[in-house]
Amino acid sequence: MAVRPLKEVETPNLLDDIFPHSLPPKITFSGKIYEEIDGKLVEFDPRDAARRDLVITDTTFRDGQQARPPSPPDTLAA
């Protein structure tokens, strides 16, 4: 792997056109999304979702490490 020196710049490239600081972070999509669920191909168009209210449930935030007690250090991979 090539080692590249860091570039010193006057101002950071914060991608304000994609991630404006006045709004929550967003992800841009170029078209429909397809995913296979239970053997069926499911089509999802993010533009349709943007036109309706979306619900974020508490499980969205509970899933993962914070849903259970912390693991003891001796059970973690080094």
PLY file of the C-alpha trace (Angstrom):
ply
format ascii 1.0
element vertex 78
property float x
property float y
property float z
element edge 77
property int vertex1
property int vertex2
end_header
0.00 0.00 0.00
1.34 3.39 -0.96
1.90 5.93 1.81
0.81 9.39 0.78
1.61 12.60 2.64
-1.23 14.71 3.99
-2.03 17.89 2.10
-2.25 21.11 4.06
-5.26 23.12 2.86
-6.65 26.53 3.77
-10.24 25.28 4.26
-11.66 21.75 4.44
-13.87 20.34 1.68
-17.05 19.76 3.72
-19.22 18.89 0.69
-21.78 21.54 1.67
-23.82 20.86 -1.48
-24.47 17.30 -0.24
-24.25 17.82 3.54
-25.49 21.31 4.43
-24.99 22.18 8.10
-28.55 23.54 8.35
-30.12 20.07 7.84
-29.63 16.57 9.22
-27.24 14.39 7.19
-28.75 12.94 4.03
-27.84 10.28 1.52
-28.37 10.92 -2.18
-29.52 8.09 -4.45
-29.34 7.97 -8.23
-32.33 5.67 -8.71
-34.32 2.76 -7.37
-32.88 0.27 -4.90
-33.40 -3.48 -5.31
-32.96 -6.02 -2.53
-33.78 -9.70 -2.28
-35.90 -10.45 0.80
-37.13 -14.00 1.48
-36.32 -14.98 -2.10
-38.31 -12.12 -3.64
-36.82 -9.09 -5.38
-38.14 -5.97 -3.64
-38.01 -2.56 -5.33
-37.69 0.62 -3.28
-37.69 4.12 -4.72
-36.23 6.68 -2.27
-38.04 9.49 -4.13
-41.39 7.94 -3.13
-40.26 7.77 0.50
-39.28 11.45 0.42
-42.88 12.36 -0.46
-44.39 10.76 2.65
-43.86 10.79 6.40
-41.32 8.25 7.59
-41.37 6.74 11.06
-38.21 5.96 13.02
-38.91 3.49 15.80
-37.07 3.15 19.08
-35.67 -0.19 17.89
-33.70 1.76 15.31
-31.65 3.14 18.17
-31.79 0.07 20.43
-30.38 -2.44 17.95
-26.69 -2.99 18.42
-24.22 -2.79 21.28
-26.34 -0.47 23.41
-29.16 -3.06 23.53
-27.23 -5.30 25.91
-24.74 -4.99 28.74
-21.15 -4.16 27.73
-18.94 -7.14 26.91
-16.17 -7.95 29.39
-12.70 -7.11 28.00
-11.57 -10.76 27.98
-14.32 -11.67 25.46
-13.31 -9.05 22.89
-11.05 -9.78 19.94
-7.68 -8.07 20.07
0 1
1 2
2 3
3 4
4 5
5 6
6 7
7 8
8 9
9 10
10 11
11 12
12 13
13 14
14 15
15 16
16 17
17 18
18 19
19 20
20 21
21 22
22 23
23 24
24 25
25 26
26 27
27 28
28 29
29 30
30 31
31 32
32 33
33 34
34 35
35 36
36 37
37 38
38 39
39 40
40 41
41 42
42 43
43 44
44 45
45 46
46 47
47 48
48 49
49 50
50 51
51 52
52 53
53 54
54 55
55 56
56 57
57 58
58 59
59 60
60 61
61 62
62 63
63 64
64 65
65 66
66 67
67 68
68 69
69 70
70 71
71 72
72 73
73 74
74 75
75 76
76 77
